[in-house]
Structure formats: C-alpha cells, structure tokens
Amino acid sequence: MKPAMRSILIFFFFISSNLTAQVTAADYRRALEQRAKYQGLAIDVPGPANWIEGTERFWYEKSVRGGREFELVDAETLTKGPAFDHEKLAAALSAASGRHYEPLALPFSEFKFIDAGRAIEFSIGESGWQCVLAEYVCKRTGPARSSATSGRRRPPQDEETDNPA
C-alpha cells in the first residue's frame, strides 16, 4: 500500500472513531465550568437591541467587569446611558423579595418599559415583577408573563427613508 493511501485510511479511521464518541454529563459540566471561568473576561460585549414600542429608543444588555448592565439608547438624539440605576433597583428588589440581589447580577435578562418609561416589568422564575423607577419600589404582580421584553423589532422607518428621492 502506498504511503499516501495509508495516511488517508488512518485519517478516516480517526475521524470515524471521533464521530461515534458519546458526550457525557462530565463533558457538559467541564464545558460549563470553562464558560463560567472565561465569561467575565470579555467586557463591553453588547447583546441584541430591544426596541421600545412607539419610540426611537432601545435597550440592550452588555457585559461589564463583575457582571452585566442594561444600557438605554436614543437613536434619534444618539445618546446612551444606563437604562436605570442598577444599585437602586437591586436594593428595591432585594427589599421586596426578601432575597439579596447584586446590581451587576440582577435576576432577569429581559424587561419591558411600561407607564411611558416610568416603570419596568420583568419575570423572575414563575413570578412577574414591576418596579417604579422614580421611587425604586418593586412589587410582585402575579404569575410570570410569557415574555417580558418589548421585542427586537425595529421601529417603522419614516417617509424620507421609505421613499428616497
């Protein structure tokens, strides 16, 4: 047998033996441990934009040292800043729930602005929550809704953009 042919057969043998290997629970556990170990090293990585219905604003989650924050962007004025005061929200949610929450590790990843942006609603586990942002008072509102986010749709384009001259 020619050396090139033998190399090809050996290559296919190793490929086929790797394809039949089973992934174990220990493999998944190691992968999750690696993810947790390295996830905090990437900072300022933005998540998808969540447009606020009827406005030119959207929010997104981004990674920061020690956790994550939510940013609010006004696409019309090109300004951005925190979607809310993370420390005050964590303290209000901790007081209302009886559990301790950290500002950079809030227990939700999606929320919806309500009451013309004066409050947010979100879900934690099976419960729905609402927090008024002026006073930073939170309350449980009942069972969780199917989706607390305002969606990832873009706002409709204005007539100038739709009908270029």
Secondary structure, DSSP 8 states (H G I E B T S, - for coil): --HHHHHHHHHHHHHHHHHT----HHHHHHHHHHHHHHHTT--S-B---EE-TTSSEEEEEEEETTEEEEEEEETTTTEEEESS-HHHHHHHHHHHHSS---TTS-S-S--EEETTTTEEEEEETTEEEEEETTTTEEEEEEE--S--S--S------HHHHS--
